[in-house]
Amino acid sequence: MPSFFISKNSLIKENESLKQELAIERARGLGYSSVLEENTKLKEILGRKNESAKLTLATILSKPNQSPYDTLIIDRGEQSGLIAGNMVFALGNVPIGRVAEVYEKSSKVLLFSSAGEKTQGIINDVSMEVVGRGGGNFEIVLPRDFILEKSNQVILPGINSYVLGIVETIISDPRDSFQKALLVSPVNIQKLKFVEVEK
């Protein structure tokens, strides 16, 4: 009987904790929506509102667990007008990589999170080098006094605020003048069936 109450109490506590996390996420979502709305208005004022990328839908033929070195093989290639360097997105607005090689009816996509792959990102209005660690993970090394928090977003430079990664862990040692932040992609590559390629 006591174990039943212990179990029930732990479930109640877990439920309250999850409710609190949900409330925080809703608040973040509201903040994101207001920033997005402000961004759209600013672009409209500056005459940049209609600058939307033309995207081509592509099916993923093989994923990192089936293809080496954090790459995707997609079913669009030269016949669809793709060229090396085209940006590749998940869910329409999450940048995950670039077209590395183009074949007649397919292409190879190198993911930004590929181990050792270097990409410029912006965090807290400061440009940083983001290095892929594989499996949808990244890292950045920055000065120890740089103020950084878990859930901070790293975006790609440009007029559109595309989120490249989200800070998940901060590693800091008082003896070191630098700190390391580990980031994760906003999307799980393994669950994707389709991507969009910017042309």
Secondary structure, 3 states (H helix, E strand, C coil): CHHHHHHHHHHHHHHHHHHHHHHHHHHHHHHHHHHHHHHHHHHHHCCCCCCCCCEEEEEEEECCCCCCCCEEEECCCHHHCCCCCCEEEECCCEEEEEEEEECCCCEEEEECCCCCCEEEEEECCEEEEEEEEECCEEEEEEECCCCCCCCCEEECCCCCCCEEEEEEEEEECCCCCEEEEEEECCCCHHHCCEEEEEC
